[in-house]
Amino acid sequence: MISRRDFLKLSGMGVLSLYAATRGKFILRAQAQIPGGTLDPLTLPKYQTPLLIPPQMPRAGFVRQEDKLVDYYEISMKQFEQQILPASFPKTTVWGYGPAKALSPRAPMIYNAPSLTIEANADRPVRIKWINDLKDANGNYLPHLLPVDPTLHWANPPGGVDGRDTRPMFDSTPGPYTGPVPMISHVHGAVGVRDDSDGYAEAWYLPAANNVAGHATEGTWYNFFKKKAQDEYRVKWGPGFATFQYPNKNRASTIWYHDHTLGMTRLNVYAGPAGFFIIRGGSAGDEAVRDSRKKGRRAVLPGPAPSEIDQIVPNRTFYEIPIAIQDRAFNEDGSLFYPDTRAFFDAETGSGPYIGDPVNPTDISPIWNPEFFGNMIMVNGNTWPFQTVEKRRYRFRFLNGCDSRFLILDFNNIPGVEVWQIGNEGGFLAAPVNITANHGNQLLMGLAERADMIVDFTNVPEGNYILGNVGPDEPFGGGTIGVDFEAADPDSTGQILQFNVVPAVAPDPTTPPQFLVLPAIKPLPAATVTRPLALIEEMSMFFDTPSEALLGTVAGDPNVAPGIWTKFMWMEAVTENPAVGATEVWEIYNSTADAHPMHIHEVVFEVLSRQDIFVNEIDRTVQVIPGSVPTPPQPWETGFKDTVIAYPGQVTRIKMQFSKPGQFTWHCHIVSHEDNEMMRPFRVGPLQKGQPMPKLPPPM
């Protein structure tokens, strides 16, 4: 039976054909270039620009809280022009974070998309004053660079205090919102952070602009969290800014920061604001890695990475490099392209009718698209850059920062290369994983996943080689390349980055990865609660197309009998309420046709297993297939993670411990899904005195 999405593509777009039956569903083969803006990716020269290696974000100072020294930053989000395309093409207007204040007069006061790297130490807090500075030279607000769909459940500043953070009602189909832009920064992967500093989607705030009258200037939770933060840290919040504190209870790891505004995350992040946040040291840091050949002596990992010393010693060579991979589309004038109509995703919805249509309103939002795939690859803020590397080992910290695109990094075009993974989102793995020898020289990365890699160019002949991508140019559901899905367009999105290999300038002092003994991983306590949860795709009542993606609960125990799923909207009351200190197993039953990268705030988790399930869409039930065997996590999923791929037709089991009381979120990190109901609040511990309560939907 052909799936609804595949039927939609086959009948509506007219450019897709040749579907093949596999694993009980049909997979379509793309025969046309990915649509995008007016700039054709095939006309863009590649590998003209050196890879930008983001400098370290400069500190604004230090503060002392009780017996701890706290690193203090003042970071603002601004609008500026950046040369993302090759130098012969126009610049692109983007948003990005940068230092509003720096302690050192030599500090790099750079705004970039993606932004400078925040370097932190394990168990040493970082305090950040996050400033929304999306204003023009006259102090008036800047409208969004991209089309904002006001029919979603979103921040909704024009709704005023009573209507903010709601899905508004319309008498006619509205156009894009053009008012002041809310922001709220989230450090993705921060462990043990309090809820007032987590970047809760309803704690956003507008810039302190001259002309914001008539709008709600803060989200529903802003003032509640403001009081909590002031009481705990004695910090200031005010018009256009909030001050957050991160305890850095993580193991040494690669985390990152980005905007998290309700119903606008896809747009705000696409416009640019994101950056790496690297935690070093502690009992599981680089210093704890040992060399098995030397009787437990400390191993040597590739380095250095950018640091504060670069302000004094310029032009250093870096052997540890963070690499953010994002997909984008552009217009010929250099501007970012993002769809301004739902018709971009499927022809069936065409010109509507949409939500708010005065004659025949439907449940389809006019601008939101279920997924978006950019037709160009951007790495550290440039399209298809190059990086010169010596014939030696490097450490690359990869991030999949795309909108909806799963990446499969492909090193097979680099002869003689040897690739190992040593870490993921939660720090070092249990043991190094030889990607080259045991995994076909390819690595799957879901949205928001990170991979700490050792890439050894020692035996690579001098020359220029392409890091490829064989992930699909469409929604990913797992399976095998060429059987279950077609690889990305080899002329565009199938290429990531060029490595220009040159002779080594000195002997390589680093430890070969096969001899690395990584820090021991202390497992979490036994779980006391198991929660069956559901991933749900809601189809339109008017069109054969998705209207939204949702999360929900499953009644009963689907391990022994069919469990009925119940969907929940963002606005509904909390259904996941772990006790403080509790360890729980969450069973995530995926009833949809897509894989979903699931992220849980405040914690890291252990991936336990995956198992095949029956999905009955008519009865809305899921059940583990009797006699099926759970499969263990992939070798690169050992240790701790904060994002996990939940495959269609499977239950994915994860275990986590909840240490901080408060209100947090869990969601799909396909940001288009997150922005349209595939995000839910969860609460650790009891209700907090005075906390905002869910807003009920308006009467129909």
Secondary structure, DSSP 8 states (H G I E B T S, - for coil): ---HHHHHHHHHTSSEEEEEEETTEEEEEE-S----SSS-GGGS--S-SB-----B----EEEEETTEEEEEEEEEEEEEEE--S-TTS--EEEEEEEEEE-SSTTS-----SSEEEEEEETT--EEEEEEE--B-TTS-B---SS-B-TTSSB--GGGHHHHTTB----SS----B-S---B-EEEET-SS--GGGS--TT--B----TT-TTS--B-TTHHHHHHHHHHHH----BTTEEEEEE---S-SEEEEEEE--TTTHHHHHHTS-EEEEEEE-STTSGGG-EEGGGTT-B---S-----GGGGTS-S---SEEEEEEEEE-B-TTS-B---SSGGGT-TTTTT---TT-SSS--S--SS--S----SEEEETTEES-EEEEESSEEEEEEEE--SS--EEEE-TTSTT-EEEEEEETTEEEEEEEEHHHHSTTEEEE-TT-EEEEEEE-TTS-SEEEEEEE-S-SS----S-BTTTB----TTTTTEEEEEEEE--SS---S--GGGEE----------SEEEEEEEEEEE-SSSSSEEEEEEEEE-S-TTTS-EEEEEE-TTS-------TT-EEEEEEEE-SSS-EEEEETT--EEEEEEEEEEEETTTTEEEE-TT---B---GGG-S-BSEEEE-TTEEEEEEEE--S-EEEEEEESSHHHHTTT-EEEEEESS--TT----------
